[in-house]
Amino acid sequence: MPMKSVQIYSTESCGYCKLAKEFFQKNNVEFQEFDVGKDLAKRQEMIEKSGQMGVPVIIIDKDIIVGFNKSKLQELLGIVPA
């Protein structure tokens, strides 16, 4: 099964962003991270895609998840809960 494209828009101070990234690392999910605290173009892109200012915004292929929703991430990535 091909790897899904995973992107996370986050900030350094965001606790839920850290949880999401730890979740990806623990499950060997490759992801691309954008720090919207520093990258204004990516912040604008995130707002356009999600309609949200809050982080994390996680995009898996075409699915957009706002916030850290572990069960939704497991479902979309095909990860069986331990």
PDB file of N, CA, C and O in Angstrom:
ATOM      1  N   MET A   1       0.855  -1.195   0.000  1.00  0.00           N
ATOM      2  CA  MET A   1       0.000   0.000   0.000  1.00  0.00           C
ATOM      3  C   MET A   1       0.887   1.239   0.000  1.00  0.00           C
ATOM      4  O   MET A   1       1.759   1.370   0.859  1.00  0.00           O
ATOM      5  N   PRO A   2       0.679   2.146  -0.945  1.00  0.00           N
ATOM      6  CA  PRO A   2       1.548   3.330  -0.989  1.00  0.00           C
ATOM      7  C   PRO A   2       1.340   4.221   0.236  1.00  0.00           C
ATOM      8  O   PRO A   2       0.245   4.303   0.792  1.00  0.00           O
ATOM      9  N   MET A   3       2.415   4.880   0.635  1.00  0.00           N
ATOM     10  CA  MET A   3       2.326   5.796   1.773  1.00  0.00           C
ATOM     11  C   MET A   3       1.438   6.966   1.394  1.00  0.00           C
ATOM     12  O   MET A   3       1.483   7.464   0.269  1.00  0.00           O
ATOM     13  N   LYS A   4       0.636   7.393   2.345  1.00  0.00           N
ATOM     14  CA  LYS A   4      -0.196   8.565   2.109  1.00  0.00           C
ATOM     15  C   LYS A   4       0.638   9.817   2.336  1.00  0.00           C
ATOM     16  O   LYS A   4       1.610   9.808   3.092  1.00  0.00           O
ATOM     17  N   SER A   5       0.246  10.877   1.677  1.00  0.00           N
ATOM     18  CA  SER A   5       0.904  12.166   1.877  1.00  0.00           C
ATOM     19  C   SER A   5       0.363  12.786   3.162  1.00  0.00           C
ATOM     20  O   SER A   5      -0.843  12.997   3.296  1.00  0.00           O
ATOM     21  N   VAL A   6       1.260  13.079   4.110  1.00  0.00           N
ATOM     22  CA  VAL A   6       0.846  13.639   5.399  1.00  0.00           C
ATOM     23  C   VAL A   6       1.564  14.962   5.608  1.00  0.00           C
ATOM     24  O   VAL A   6       2.791  15.039   5.547  1.00  0.00           O
ATOM     25  N   GLN A   7       0.772  16.003   5.856  1.00  0.00           N
ATOM     26  CA  GLN A   7       1.321  17.324   6.145  1.00  0.00           C
ATOM     27  C   GLN A   7       0.708  17.824   7.438  1.00  0.00           C
ATOM     28  O   GLN A   7      -0.476  17.617   7.701  1.00  0.00           O
ATOM     29  N   ILE A   8       1.531  18.488   8.245  1.00  0.00           N
ATOM     30  CA  ILE A   8       1.007  19.095   9.470  1.00  0.00           C
ATOM     31  C   ILE A   8       1.440  20.555   9.525  1.00  0.00           C
ATOM     32  O   ILE A   8       2.617  20.888   9.386  1.00  0.00           O
ATOM     33  N   TYR A   9       0.455  21.403   9.732  1.00  0.00           N
ATOM     34  CA  TYR A   9       0.706  22.830   9.950  1.00  0.00           C
ATOM     35  C   TYR A   9       0.690  23.017  11.457  1.00  0.00           C
ATOM     36  O   TYR A   9      -0.306  22.710  12.112  1.00  0.00           O
ATOM     37  N   SER A  10       1.790  23.520  12.012  1.00  0.00           N
ATOM     38  CA  SER A  10       1.904  23.581  13.470  1.00  0.00           C
ATOM     39  C   SER A  10       2.642  24.835  13.915  1.00  0.00           C
ATOM     40  O   SER A  10       3.134  25.610  13.095  1.00  0.00           O
ATOM     41  N   THR A  11       2.709  25.018  15.236  1.00  0.00           N
ATOM     42  CA  THR A  11       3.554  26.048  15.817  1.00  0.00           C
ATOM     43  C   THR A  11       4.391  25.389  16.915  1.00  0.00           C
ATOM     44  O   THR A  11       4.046  24.317  17.411  1.00  0.00           O
ATOM     45  N   GLU A  12       5.486  26.037  17.283  1.00  0.00           N
ATOM     46  CA  GLU A  12       6.387  25.477  18.290  1.00  0.00           C
ATOM     47  C   GLU A  12       5.712  25.301  19.642  1.00  0.00           C
ATOM     48  O   GLU A  12       6.008  24.355  20.373  1.00  0.00           O
ATOM     49  N   SER A  13       4.806  26.211  19.972  1.00  0.00           N
ATOM     50  CA  SER A  13       4.228  26.208  21.321  1.00  0.00           C
ATOM     51  C   SER A  13       2.961  25.354  21.444  1.00  0.00           C
ATOM     52  O   SER A  13       2.348  25.307  22.511  1.00  0.00           O
ATOM     53  N   CYS A  14       2.571  24.687  20.370  1.00  0.00           N
ATOM     54  CA  CYS A  14       1.297  23.960  20.349  1.00  0.00           C
ATOM     55  C   CYS A  14       1.459  22.539  20.889  1.00  0.00           C
ATOM     56  O   CYS A  14       2.143  21.710  20.287  1.00  0.00           O
ATOM     57  N   GLY A  15       0.822  22.268  22.029  1.00  0.00           N
ATOM     58  CA  GLY A  15       0.898  20.947  22.649  1.00  0.00           C
ATOM     59  C   GLY A  15       0.276  19.850  21.809  1.00  0.00           C
ATOM     60  O   GLY A  15       0.814  18.746  21.734  1.00  0.00           O
ATOM     61  N   TYR A  16      -0.862  20.142  21.172  1.00  0.00           N
ATOM     62  CA  TYR A  16      -1.520  19.126  20.345  1.00  0.00           C
ATOM     63  C   TYR A  16      -0.704  18.820  19.082  1.00  0.00           C
ATOM     64  O   TYR A  16      -0.749  17.710  18.554  1.00  0.00           O
ATOM     65  N   CYS A  17       0.040  19.826  18.611  1.00  0.00           N
ATOM     66  CA  CYS A  17       0.927  19.590  17.465  1.00  0.00           C
ATOM     67  C   CYS A  17       2.012  18.586  17.855  1.00  0.00           C
ATOM     68  O   CYS A  17       2.330  17.674  17.092  1.00  0.00           O
ATOM     69  N   LYS A  18       2.575  18.765  19.052  1.00  0.00           N
ATOM     70  CA  LYS A  18       3.600  17.842  19.546  1.00  0.00           C
ATOM     71  C   LYS A  18       3.028  16.428  19.661  1.00  0.00           C
ATOM     72  O   LYS A  18       3.683  15.462  19.270  1.00  0.00           O
ATOM     73  N   LEU A  19       1.810  16.302  20.196  1.00  0.00           N
ATOM     74  CA  LEU A  19       1.168  14.990  20.313  1.00  0.00           C
ATOM     75  C   LEU A  19       0.997  14.339  18.937  1.00  0.00           C
ATOM     76  O   LEU A  19       1.251  13.147  18.767  1.00  0.00           O
ATOM     77  N   ALA A  20       0.568  15.132  17.972  1.00  0.00           N
ATOM     78  CA  ALA A  20       0.352  14.600  16.624  1.00  0.00           C
ATOM     79  C   ALA A  20       1.671  14.121  16.023  1.00  0.00           C
ATOM     80  O   ALA A  20       1.726  13.042  15.431  1.00  0.00           O
ATOM     81  N   LYS A  21       2.735  14.915  16.171  1.00  0.00           N
ATOM     82  CA  LYS A  21       4.037  14.540  15.608  1.00  0.00           C
ATOM     83  C   LYS A  21       4.595  13.302  16.314  1.00  0.00           C
ATOM     84  O   LYS A  21       5.193  12.438  15.672  1.00  0.00           O
ATOM     85  N   GLU A  22       4.402  13.215  17.630  1.00  0.00           N
ATOM     86  CA  GLU A  22       4.834  12.016  18.366  1.00  0.00           C
ATOM     87  C   GLU A  22       4.065  10.795  17.877  1.00  0.00           C
ATOM     88  O   GLU A  22       4.636   9.716  17.717  1.00  0.00           O
ATOM     89  N   PHE A  23       2.768  10.970  17.642  1.00  0.00           N
ATOM     90  CA  PHE A  23       1.938   9.887  17.124  1.00  0.00           C
ATOM     91  C   PHE A  23       2.472   9.397  15.769  1.00  0.00           C
ATOM     92  O   PHE A  23       2.588   8.193  15.539  1.00  0.00           O
ATOM     93  N   PHE A  24       2.799  10.351  14.869  1.00  0.00           N
ATOM     94  CA  PHE A  24       3.338   9.982  13.554  1.00  0.00           C
ATOM     95  C   PHE A  24       4.658   9.227  13.703  1.00  0.00           C
ATOM     96  O   PHE A  24       4.867   8.196  13.064  1.00  0.00           O
ATOM     97  N   GLN A  25       5.552   9.751  14.555  1.00  0.00           N
ATOM     98  CA  GLN A  25       6.861   9.130  14.729  1.00  0.00           C
ATOM     99  C   GLN A  25       6.727   7.724  15.305  1.00  0.00           C
ATOM    100  O   GLN A  25       7.386   6.792  14.842  1.00  0.00           O
ATOM    101  N   LYS A  26       5.871   7.573  16.319  1.00  0.00           N
ATOM    102  CA  LYS A  26       5.664   6.281  16.964  1.00  0.00           C
ATOM    103  C   LYS A  26       5.129   5.238  15.971  1.00  0.00           C
ATOM    104  O   LYS A  26       5.422   4.048  16.081  1.00  0.00           O
ATOM    105  N   ASN A  27       4.346   5.710  15.009  1.00  0.00           N
ATOM    106  CA  ASN A  27       3.739   4.806  14.026  1.00  0.00           C
ATOM    107  C   ASN A  27       4.476   4.808  12.683  1.00  0.00           C
ATOM    108  O   ASN A  27       3.953   4.320  11.681  1.00  0.00           O
ATOM    109  N   ASN A  28       5.687   5.358  12.673  1.00  0.00           N
ATOM    110  CA  ASN A  28       6.527   5.388  11.461  1.00  0.00           C
ATOM    111  C   ASN A  28       5.812   6.008  10.261  1.00  0.00           C
ATOM    112  O   ASN A  28       5.906   5.512   9.139  1.00  0.00           O
ATOM    113  N   VAL A  29       5.103   7.096  10.521  1.00  0.00           N
ATOM    114  CA  VAL A  29       4.410   7.814   9.447  1.00  0.00           C
ATOM    115  C   VAL A  29       5.284   8.997   9.048  1.00  0.00           C
ATOM    116  O   VAL A  29       5.592   9.864   9.865  1.00  0.00           O
ATOM    117  N   GLU A  30       5.676   9.015   7.776  1.00  0.00           N
ATOM    118  CA  GLU A  30       6.464  10.148   7.293  1.00  0.00           C
ATOM    119  C   GLU A  30       5.535  11.336   7.120  1.00  0.00           C
ATOM    120  O   GLU A  30       4.426  11.202   6.603  1.00  0.00           O
ATOM    121  N   PHE A  31       6.002  12.511   7.561  1.00  0.00           N
ATOM    122  CA  PHE A  31       5.172  13.699   7.429  1.00  0.00           C
ATOM    123  C   PHE A  31       6.024  14.917   7.104  1.00  0.00           C
ATOM    124  O   PHE A  31       7.225  14.963   7.371  1.00  0.00           O
ATOM    125  N   GLN A  32       5.361  15.886   6.527  1.00  0.00           N
ATOM    126  CA  GLN A  32       5.987  17.156   6.200  1.00  0.00           C
ATOM    127  C   GLN A  32       5.407  18.176   7.170  1.00  0.00           C
ATOM    128  O   GLN A  32       4.190  18.261   7.331  1.00  0.00           O
ATOM    129  N   GLU A  33       6.271  18.945   7.812  1.00  0.00           N
ATOM    130  CA  GLU A  33       5.812  19.893   8.822  1.00  0.00           C
ATOM    131  C   GLU A  33       6.033  21.324   8.358  1.00  0.00           C
ATOM    132  O   GLU A  33       7.075  21.652   7.791  1.00  0.00           O
ATOM    133  N   PHE A  34       5.043  22.167   8.605  1.00  0.00           N
ATOM    134  CA  PHE A  34       5.160  23.589   8.297  1.00  0.00           C
ATOM    135  C   PHE A  34       4.914  24.372   9.580  1.00  0.00           C
ATOM    136  O   PHE A  34       3.861  24.230  10.203  1.00  0.00           O
ATOM    137  N   ASP A  35       5.878  25.195   9.976  1.00  0.00           N
ATOM    138  CA  ASP A  35       5.727  26.019  11.174  1.00  0.00           C
ATOM    139  C   ASP A  35       5.056  27.325  10.788  1.00  0.00           C
ATOM    140  O   ASP A  35       5.698  28.245  10.283  1.00  0.00           O
ATOM    141  N   VAL A  36       3.741  27.393  11.035  1.00  0.00           N
ATOM    142  CA  VAL A  36       2.981  28.574  10.611  1.00  0.00           C
ATOM    143  C   VAL A  36       3.193  29.760  11.561  1.00  0.00           C
ATOM    144  O   VAL A  36       2.696  30.859  11.314  1.00  0.00           O
ATOM    145  N   GLY A  37       3.930  29.526  12.637  1.00  0.00           N
ATOM    146  CA  GLY A  37       4.329  30.642  13.495  1.00  0.00           C
ATOM    147  C   GLY A  37       5.405  31.481  12.818  1.00  0.00           C
ATOM    148  O   GLY A  37       5.519  32.681  13.066  1.00  0.00           O
ATOM    149  N   LYS A  38       6.198  30.834  11.954  1.00  0.00           N
ATOM    150  CA  LYS A  38       7.303  31.525  11.280  1.00  0.00           C
ATOM    151  C   LYS A  38       7.048  31.748   9.792  1.00  0.00           C
ATOM    152  O   LYS A  38       7.504  32.738   9.218  1.00  0.00           O
ATOM    153  N   ASP A  39       6.321  30.825   9.175  1.00  0.00           N
ATOM    154  CA  ASP A  39       6.130  30.857   7.721  1.00  0.00           C
ATOM    155  C   ASP A  39       4.749  31.436   7.388  1.00  0.00           C
ATOM    156  O   ASP A  39       3.736  30.738   7.431  1.00  0.00           O
ATOM    157  N   LEU A  40       4.743  32.717   7.059  1.00  0.00           N
ATOM    158  CA  LEU A  40       3.460  33.397   6.836  1.00  0.00           C
ATOM    159  C   LEU A  40       2.744  32.895   5.594  1.00  0.00           C
ATOM    160  O   LEU A  40       1.514  32.868   5.562  1.00  0.00           O
ATOM    161  N   ALA A  41       3.492  32.497   4.571  1.00  0.00           N
ATOM    162  CA  ALA A  41       2.869  31.976   3.351  1.00  0.00           C
ATOM    163  C   ALA A  41       2.153  30.660   3.663  1.00  0.00           C
ATOM    164  O   ALA A  41       1.040  30.427   3.190  1.00  0.00           O
ATOM    165  N   LYS A  42       2.798  29.799   4.464  1.00  0.00           N
ATOM    166  CA  LYS A  42       2.171  28.527   4.835  1.00  0.00           C
ATOM    167  C   LYS A  42       0.982  28.767   5.759  1.00  0.00           C
ATOM    168  O   LYS A  42      -0.003  28.032   5.701  1.00  0.00           O
ATOM    169  N   ARG A  43       1.063  29.798   6.619  1.00  0.00           N
ATOM    170  CA  ARG A  43      -0.075  30.124   7.476  1.00  0.00           C
ATOM    171  C   ARG A  43      -1.280  30.497   6.610  1.00  0.00           C
ATOM    172  O   ARG A  43      -2.399  30.050   6.861  1.00  0.00           O
ATOM    173  N   GLN A  44      -1.036  31.313   5.599  1.00  0.00           N
ATOM    174  CA  GLN A  44      -2.106  31.732   4.693  1.00  0.00           C
ATOM    175  C   GLN A  44      -2.677  30.521   3.950  1.00  0.00           C
ATOM    176  O   GLN A  44      -3.891  30.388   3.798  1.00  0.00           O
ATOM    177  N   GLU A  45      -1.786  29.648   3.494  1.00  0.00           N
ATOM    178  CA  GLU A  45      -2.200  28.426   2.792  1.00  0.00           C
ATOM    179  C   GLU A  45      -3.076  27.553   3.700  1.00  0.00           C
ATOM    180  O   GLU A  45      -4.093  27.016   3.261  1.00  0.00           O
ATOM    181  N   MET A  46      -2.671  27.419   4.965  1.00  0.00           N
ATOM    182  CA  MET A  46      -3.415  26.625   5.940  1.00  0.00           C
ATOM    183  C   MET A  46      -4.821  27.192   6.135  1.00  0.00           C
ATOM    184  O   MET A  46      -5.801  26.447   6.166  1.00  0.00           O
ATOM    185  N   ILE A  47      -4.909  28.508   6.265  1.00  0.00           N
ATOM    186  CA  ILE A  47      -6.207  29.162   6.477  1.00  0.00           C
ATOM    187  C   ILE A  47      -7.098  28.966   5.247  1.00  0.00           C
ATOM    188  O   ILE A  47      -8.296  28.716   5.377  1.00  0.00           O
ATOM    189  N   GLU A  48      -6.505  29.079   4.054  1.00  0.00           N
ATOM    190  CA  GLU A  48      -7.284  28.890   2.824  1.00  0.00           C
ATOM    191  C   GLU A  48      -7.788  27.453   2.711  1.00  0.00           C
ATOM    192  O   GLU A  48      -8.927  27.228   2.303  1.00  0.00           O
ATOM    193  N   LYS A  49      -6.950  26.480   3.069  1.00  0.00           N
ATOM    194  CA  LYS A  49      -7.340  25.076   2.941  1.00  0.00           C
ATOM    195  C   LYS A  49      -8.362  24.655   3.991  1.00  0.00           C
ATOM    196  O   LYS A  49      -9.291  23.904   3.695  1.00  0.00           O
ATOM    197  N   SER A  50      -8.184  25.146   5.226  1.00  0.00           N
ATOM    198  CA  SER A  50      -8.993  24.630   6.341  1.00  0.00           C
ATOM    199  C   SER A  50     -10.061  25.595   6.832  1.00  0.00           C
ATOM    200  O   SER A  50     -11.003  25.187   7.511  1.00  0.00           O
ATOM    201  N   GLY A  51      -9.918  26.890   6.487  1.00  0.00           N
ATOM    202  CA  GLY A  51     -10.814  27.898   7.031  1.00  0.00           C
ATOM    203  C   GLY A  51     -10.562  28.142   8.512  1.00  0.00           C
ATOM    204  O   GLY A  51     -11.392  28.744   9.192  1.00  0.00           O
ATOM    205  N   GLN A  52      -9.426  27.679   9.014  1.00  0.00           N
ATOM    206  CA  GLN A  52      -9.124  27.748  10.446  1.00  0.00           C
ATOM    207  C   GLN A  52      -7.830  28.505  10.713  1.00  0.00           C
ATOM    208  O   GLN A  52      -6.903  28.507   9.902  1.00  0.00           O
ATOM    209  N   MET A  53      -7.800  29.148  11.881  1.00  0.00           N
ATOM    210  CA  MET A  53      -6.562  29.768  12.360  1.00  0.00           C
ATOM    211  C   MET A  53      -5.845  28.828  13.332  1.00  0.00           C
ATOM    212  O   MET A  53      -4.636  28.940  13.535  1.00  0.00           O
ATOM    213  N   GLY A  54      -6.609  27.890  13.936  1.00  0.00           N
ATOM    214  CA  GLY A  54      -6.051  27.021  14.973  1.00  0.00           C
ATOM    215  C   GLY A  54      -5.151  25.941  14.400  1.00  0.00           C
ATOM    216  O   GLY A  54      -5.320  25.511  13.259  1.00  0.00           O
ATOM    217  N   VAL A  55      -4.195  25.513  15.208  1.00  0.00           N
ATOM    218  CA  VAL A  55      -3.318  24.407  14.832  1.00  0.00           C
ATOM    219  C   VAL A  55      -3.483  23.284  15.853  1.00  0.00           C
ATOM    220  O   VAL A  55      -3.928  23.553  16.969  1.00  0.00           O
ATOM    221  N   PRO A  56      -3.153  22.072  15.529  1.00  0.00           N
ATOM    222  CA  PRO A  56      -2.620  21.659  14.225  1.00  0.00           C
ATOM    223  C   PRO A  56      -3.716  21.497  13.171  1.00  0.00           C
ATOM    224  O   PRO A  56      -4.863  21.170  13.476  1.00  0.00           O
ATOM    225  N   VAL A  57      -3.323  21.736  11.933  1.00  0.00           N
ATOM    226  CA  VAL A  57      -4.142  21.336  10.800  1.00  0.00           C
ATOM    227  C   VAL A  57      -3.345  20.237  10.120  1.00  0.00           C
ATOM    228  O   VAL A  57      -2.206  20.446   9.703  1.00  0.00           O
ATOM    229  N   ILE A  58      -3.957  19.060  10.012  1.00  0.00           N
ATOM    230  CA  ILE A  58      -3.278  17.904   9.444  1.00  0.00           C
ATOM    231  C   ILE A  58      -3.992  17.530   8.155  1.00  0.00           C
ATOM    232  O   ILE A  58      -5.215  17.393   8.125  1.00  0.00           O
ATOM    233  N   ILE A  59      -3.210  17.365   7.088  1.00  0.00           N
ATOM    234  CA  ILE A  59      -3.788  16.982   5.804  1.00  0.00           C
ATOM    235  C   ILE A  59      -3.214  15.626   5.414  1.00  0.00           C
ATOM    236  O   ILE A  59      -2.002  15.463   5.272  1.00  0.00           O
ATOM    237  N   ILE A  60      -4.110  14.656   5.245  1.00  0.00           N
ATOM    238  CA  ILE A  60      -3.719  13.314   4.807  1.00  0.00           C
ATOM    239  C   ILE A  60      -4.361  13.114   3.447  1.00  0.00           C
ATOM    240  O   ILE A  60      -5.581  12.991   3.336  1.00  0.00           O
ATOM    241  N   ASP A  61      -3.521  13.080   2.401  1.00  0.00           N
ATOM    242  CA  ASP A  61      -3.996  13.083   1.024  1.00  0.00           C
ATOM    243  C   ASP A  61      -4.945  14.271   0.848  1.00  0.00           C
ATOM    244  O   ASP A  61      -4.498  15.417   0.800  1.00  0.00           O
ATOM    245  N   LYS A  62      -6.263  14.002   0.749  1.00  0.00           N
ATOM    246  CA  LYS A  62      -7.206  15.119   0.546  1.00  0.00           C
ATOM    247  C   LYS A  62      -8.029  15.420   1.792  1.00  0.00           C
ATOM    248  O   LYS A  62      -8.827  16.358   1.805  1.00  0.00           O
ATOM    249  N   ASP A  63      -7.830  14.616   2.848  1.00  0.00           N
ATOM    250  CA  ASP A  63      -8.615  14.811   4.074  1.00  0.00           C
ATOM    251  C   ASP A  63      -7.953  15.833   4.983  1.00  0.00           C
ATOM    252  O   ASP A  63      -6.744  15.788   5.209  1.00  0.00           O
ATOM    253  N   ILE A  64      -8.761  16.758   5.504  1.00  0.00           N
ATOM    254  CA  ILE A  64      -8.252  17.798   6.403  1.00  0.00           C
ATOM    255  C   ILE A  64      -8.787  17.539   7.807  1.00  0.00           C
ATOM    256  O   ILE A  64      -9.995  17.408   8.006  1.00  0.00           O
ATOM    257  N   ILE A  65      -7.890  17.466   8.764  1.00  0.00           N
ATOM    258  CA  ILE A  65      -8.268  17.292  10.169  1.00  0.00           C
ATOM    259  C   ILE A  65      -7.768  18.514  10.923  1.00  0.00           C
ATOM    260  O   ILE A  65      -6.588  18.857  10.853  1.00  0.00           O
ATOM    261  N   VAL A  66      -8.668  19.166  11.641  1.00  0.00           N
ATOM    262  CA  VAL A  66      -8.264  20.298  12.471  1.00  0.00           C
ATOM    263  C   VAL A  66      -8.177  19.787  13.904  1.00  0.00           C
ATOM    264  O   VAL A  66      -9.143  19.242  14.437  1.00  0.00           O
ATOM    265  N   GLY A  67      -7.014  19.967  14.522  1.00  0.00           N
ATOM    266  CA  GLY A  67      -6.807  19.466  15.868  1.00  0.00           C
ATOM    267  C   GLY A  67      -6.221  18.068  15.844  1.00  0.00           C
ATOM    268  O   GLY A  67      -6.050  17.474  14.779  1.00  0.00           O
ATOM    269  N   PHE A  68      -5.913  17.543  17.028  1.00  0.00           N
ATOM    270  CA  PHE A  68      -5.342  16.202  17.139  1.00  0.00           C
ATOM    271  C   PHE A  68      -6.461  15.222  17.452  1.00  0.00           C
ATOM    272  O   PHE A  68      -6.919  15.118  18.590  1.00  0.00           O
ATOM    273  N   ASN A  69      -6.895  14.500  16.410  1.00  0.00           N
ATOM    274  CA  ASN A  69      -7.967  13.523  16.556  1.00  0.00           C
ATOM    275  C   ASN A  69      -7.355  12.155  16.263  1.00  0.00           C
ATOM    276  O   ASN A  69      -7.307  11.706  15.117  1.00  0.00           O
ATOM    277  N   LYS A  70      -6.887  11.500  17.340  1.00  0.00           N
ATOM    278  CA  LYS A  70      -6.130  10.252  17.192  1.00  0.00           C
ATOM    279  C   LYS A  70      -6.908   9.171  16.456  1.00  0.00           C
ATOM    280  O   LYS A  70      -6.363   8.512  15.571  1.00  0.00           O
ATOM    281  N   SER A  71      -8.178   8.982  16.810  1.00  0.00           N
ATOM    282  CA  SER A  71      -8.950   7.909  16.162  1.00  0.00           C
ATOM    283  C   SER A  71      -9.148   8.191  14.673  1.00  0.00           C
ATOM    284  O   SER A  71      -9.127   7.268  13.859  1.00  0.00           O
ATOM    285  N   LYS A  72      -9.338   9.454  14.319  1.00  0.00           N
ATOM    286  CA  LYS A  72      -9.488   9.827  12.900  1.00  0.00           C
ATOM    287  C   LYS A  72      -8.170   9.601  12.159  1.00  0.00           C
ATOM    288  O   LYS A  72      -8.171   9.117  11.027  1.00  0.00           O
ATOM    289  N   LEU A  73      -7.049   9.949  12.790  1.00  0.00           N
ATOM    290  CA  LEU A  73      -5.743   9.726  12.171  1.00  0.00           C
ATOM    291  C   LEU A  73      -5.499   8.233  11.947  1.00  0.00           C
ATOM    292  O   LEU A  73      -5.021   7.824  10.889  1.00  0.00           O
ATOM    293  N   GLN A  74      -5.835   7.425  12.958  1.00  0.00           N
ATOM    294  CA  GLN A  74      -5.663   5.975  12.837  1.00  0.00           C
ATOM    295  C   GLN A  74      -6.505   5.440  11.681  1.00  0.00           C
ATOM    296  O   GLN A  74      -6.053   4.602  10.900  1.00  0.00           O
ATOM    297  N   GLU A  75      -7.728   5.934  11.586  1.00  0.00           N
ATOM    298  CA  GLU A  75      -8.649   5.482  10.539  1.00  0.00           C
ATOM    299  C   GLU A  75      -8.090   5.838   9.162  1.00  0.00           C
ATOM    300  O   GLU A  75      -8.030   4.981   8.280  1.00  0.00           O
ATOM    301  N   LEU A  76      -7.683   7.089   8.970  1.00  0.00           N
ATOM    302  CA  LEU A  76      -7.225   7.550   7.665  1.00  0.00           C
ATOM    303  C   LEU A  76      -5.886   6.922   7.260  1.00  0.00           C
ATOM    304  O   LEU A  76      -5.620   6.724   6.075  1.00  0.00           O
ATOM    305  N   LEU A  77      -5.050   6.613   8.256  1.00  0.00           N
ATOM    306  CA  LEU A  77      -3.729   6.046   7.955  1.00  0.00           C
ATOM    307  C   LEU A  77      -3.717   4.520   8.013  1.00  0.00           C
ATOM    308  O   LEU A  77      -2.698   3.887   7.739  1.00  0.00           O
ATOM    309  N   GLY A  78      -4.862   3.936   8.372  1.00  0.00           N
ATOM    310  CA  GLY A  78      -4.942   2.483   8.453  1.00  0.00           C
ATOM    311  C   GLY A  78      -4.095   1.908   9.580  1.00  0.00           C
ATOM    312  O   GLY A  78      -3.537   0.818   9.452  1.00  0.00           O
ATOM    313  N   ILE A  79      -4.003   2.643  10.683  1.00  0.00           N
ATOM    314  CA  ILE A  79      -3.236   2.188  11.839  1.00  0.00           C
ATOM    315  C   ILE A  79      -4.178   1.495  12.820  1.00  0.00           C
ATOM    316  O   ILE A  79      -5.207   2.045  13.214  1.00  0.00           O
ATOM    317  N   VAL A  80      -3.811   0.301  13.195  1.00  0.00           N
ATOM    318  CA  VAL A  80      -4.620  -0.456  14.153  1.00  0.00           C
ATOM    319  C   VAL A  80      -4.221  -0.013  15.559  1.00  0.00           C
ATOM    320  O   VAL A  80      -3.047  -0.096  15.918  1.00  0.00           O
ATOM    321  N   PRO A  81      -5.186   0.461  16.367  1.00  0.00           N
ATOM    322  CA  PRO A  81      -4.844   0.901  17.732  1.00  0.00           C
ATOM    323  C   PRO A  81      -4.187  -0.215  18.528  1.00  0.00           C
ATOM    324  O   PRO A  81      -4.606  -1.371  18.472  1.00  0.00           O
ATOM    325  N   ALA A  82      -3.147   0.157  19.271  1.00  0.00           N
ATOM    326  CA  ALA A  82      -2.405  -0.838  20.064  1.00  0.00           C
ATOM    327  C   ALA A  82      -3.184  -1.207  21.311  1.00  0.00           C
ATOM    328  O   ALA A  82      -2.726  -2.028  22.105  1.00  0.00           O
TER     329      ALA A  82
END
